[in-house]
């Protein structure tokens, strides 16, 4: 499956990463090594693991990397909730990202199911 760039879920995850980076630029500078770093690592991990899994030899390996991407998405979700509760990101920014994230999580779940592993 080496054509990860054709996967809609990968494309959506890239879009999400760009949006999240734009939001984290506004967070307090003292969070640079805390929430900002953690959030950015998580959001980059989602499309990265989808791509790496797509480049593997078996559906089982791909499924494993999709699981890692899904885990990163839940970790990102938690960090965004914390950022929103701390008023680092607005409710509107949070809801926009949350909507994209839920869509990606559903897409990953459906892709995993389609692999029949």
N, C-alpha and C positions, 0 to 999 in steps of 0.2 A: 504494500500500500504506500509507496514512497511519495505520493502526491498530496502531502499534508496541506499544501497551500490551497487545494481545491475543496478541502473540508470546510463547510459553512461554520461549524463549531469553532474551528481554529481561527477563521476570519473574524467571527464575533468576539473571540477571546482577545485578539489583537486590538480590536476597537475598544474593548473594555480597558485594556492595559493603557492605552493612550488617554482615555477619559480619566482613569484613576490617577495617572501621573499628573495630569492637569489639576486635579483636585488636591493632591498631596503637596503641590507647590505652594498652596495657600496655608498649609498647616504651620503652626508655630515652629520657628527655627530650632528651638530647644528639643523638638521631637525628631530632629534629623536622624539621630542614631537610635531612636526608639520606634514609635509607630510608623513614621514615614518610611524608614528602611524596611521594616517588617511588611508593611502593606505593599510596597513596591516589589519586594521579593516574591510575595505570594501571587500578585497579579501577573508577574512575568512567568511564574512557574506554570500557570494554567496552559497557555498556548505552547510553552516549551515542552511540557510533558506530552501534550497531544502530538506535537511534531516528532518527538523522540520515539514515542510508541508507534506512530505510523511508519517509522523507518525500520522497525524491528521485523524479524522473520516470521513470527507466528501471531495468530489472533490472540493467543493466551498472553503473549508479551505485550501486545497492544492494549489489551484489556487491563493489564497491571498498570501501565502508564496512565491510562484513562482514570483509573482509581486514584492514582497520585494527584492528577489534575483536579479531580473532584474533591479530594481532601484539601488541596490548596484553596479551592473555591470556598469551602466551608470556613477555613481559617481566615480568609480574606473577609468573609461575611462578618465574622466575630469582631475583627479589628475595625471594620467600618461601623458596626454598632457602637463600639466603645468610642470611636472618634465622634460619632454623632451625639452621643450622650454627653461627651465633654464639650460639645458645641464647637468642635474643630471643623466639622463640615455641616452645612445647612441641611435641614430636612429635605429640601428639594434636591440637592446634590445626592444625598443618601438614597432617596427614593429612585432617582434616575439610575444610579449605579446598581442598586438592589434589584431593580427590574431587569436590567441586562444580565446580572449575575444569576438570577433565578432561571432565566431563559437558557443560559449556557449550561447550568447544572442539569436542567431537563434534557438538553441536547446530548450531554455526555452520558446521562443515564440511558437514553434511548440507543445511543451508539454502542454502549457496553452490552445492552440487551441483544442488539442485532448481531453481535459477534458470536453468540451461542457458545460460549466457553464455560 
